[in-house]
Amino acid sequence: LRTPITTKVTGEKKQVSGFQVVGEYMVMSLQEADESLLQVWAVGESFPPTPRELQHLRLVRGRTHTTALGVTELDDGHYLLILAGTNQGLDFFVSSVTDLHDATCRFNFRGTWNRKINKFESKVKDKNFNVHQNLNVLTQKSYEATREKGTVFMIGLYSAKVRLASSSDFADLFSISYQFSARGGSSSNISLTKQAKRSFRSKKCNFQVGAGLFI
């Protein structure tokens, strides 16, 4: 997949600051000094893949720096996109229709969650909301006794030095509760609950630049 993607990306936006695959779509954010550019690619199910950018879904964020992103298909078929910034904030976007191939489809801004303003709870000892290098967003597909179908979860991955000569990688699991208002922005009700945390160690790789989750 690397060759067809890198040969089609143009301009000076060379730093990939977010990446996730959901179904037949790949979503990525490209960063340069003065703006970040969100791109959605249809990769299909054939191999080798033949990626095609869905240019009607391009999202330019001006001087807003995107540090990580996650995307998932919601229970109603729309797609939820979460973009993380440098201020411990999360911006939420929802697709206007369920088919991302539809030329009229857009990712509409629906609200912002900020650690200093919005509700945040933790069911584990670690009460921090860390700066994650990668986000993965998932939707609960089956009913369990403690989880309703359609519950949205976010897994944040990051590296942190825990001793002078060593580092450790961490995964934070959050459940997300949201009630978007028609106006969006700060009027939307979004809350996060940290459900679990796990550390990982490896001598040959880490979560610093890129890591992902597949279920």
Rosetta blueprint (number, residue, H / E / L):
1 L L
2 R H
3 T H
4 P H
5 I H
6 T H
7 T H
8 K H
9 V L
10 T L
11 G L
12 E L
13 K L
14 K L
15 Q E
16 V E
17 S E
18 G E
19 F E
20 Q E
21 V E
22 V E
23 G L
24 E L
25 Y E
26 M E
27 V E
28 M E
29 S E
30 L E
31 Q E
32 E E
33 A L
34 D L
35 E E
36 S E
37 L E
38 L E
39 Q E
40 V E
41 W E
42 A E
43 V L
44 G L
45 E L
46 S L
47 F L
48 P L
49 P L
50 T L
51 P L
52 R E
53 E E
54 L L
55 Q H
56 H H
57 L H
58 R L
59 L E
60 V E
61 R L
62 G L
63 R L
64 T L
65 H L
66 T L
67 T L
68 A E
69 L E
70 G E
71 V E
72 T E
73 E E
74 L L
75 D L
76 D L
77 G L
78 H L
79 Y E
80 L E
81 L E
82 I E
83 L E
84 A E
85 G L
86 T L
87 N L
88 Q L
89 G E
90 L E
91 D E
92 F E
93 F E
94 V E
95 S E
96 S L
97 V L
98 T L
99 D L
100 L L
101 H L
102 D L
103 A L
104 T L
105 C L
106 R L
107 F E
108 N E
109 F E
110 R E
111 G E
112 T E
113 W E
114 N E
115 R L
116 K L
117 I L
118 N L
119 K E
120 F E
121 E E
122 S E
123 K L
124 V L
125 K L
126 D L
127 K L
128 N L
129 F L
130 N L
131 V L
132 H L
133 Q L
134 N E
135 L E
136 N E
137 V E
138 L E
139 T E
140 Q L
141 K L
142 S L
143 Y L
144 E E
145 A L
146 T L
147 R E
148 E L
149 K L
150 G L
151 T L
152 V E
153 F E
154 M E
155 I E
156 G E
157 L E
158 Y E
159 S E
160 A E
161 K E
162 V E
163 R E
164 L L
165 A L
166 S E
167 S E
168 S E
169 D E
170 F E
171 A E
172 D E
173 L E
174 F E
175 S E
176 I E
177 S E
178 Y E
179 Q E
180 F L
181 S L
182 A L
183 R L
184 G L
185 G H
186 S H
187 S H
188 S L
189 N E
190 I E
191 S E
192 L E
193 T E
194 K E
195 Q E
196 A E
197 K E
198 R E
199 S E
200 F E
201 R L
202 S L
203 K L
204 K L
205 C L
206 N L
207 F L
208 Q L
209 V L
210 G L
211 A L
212 G L
213 L L
214 F L
215 I L
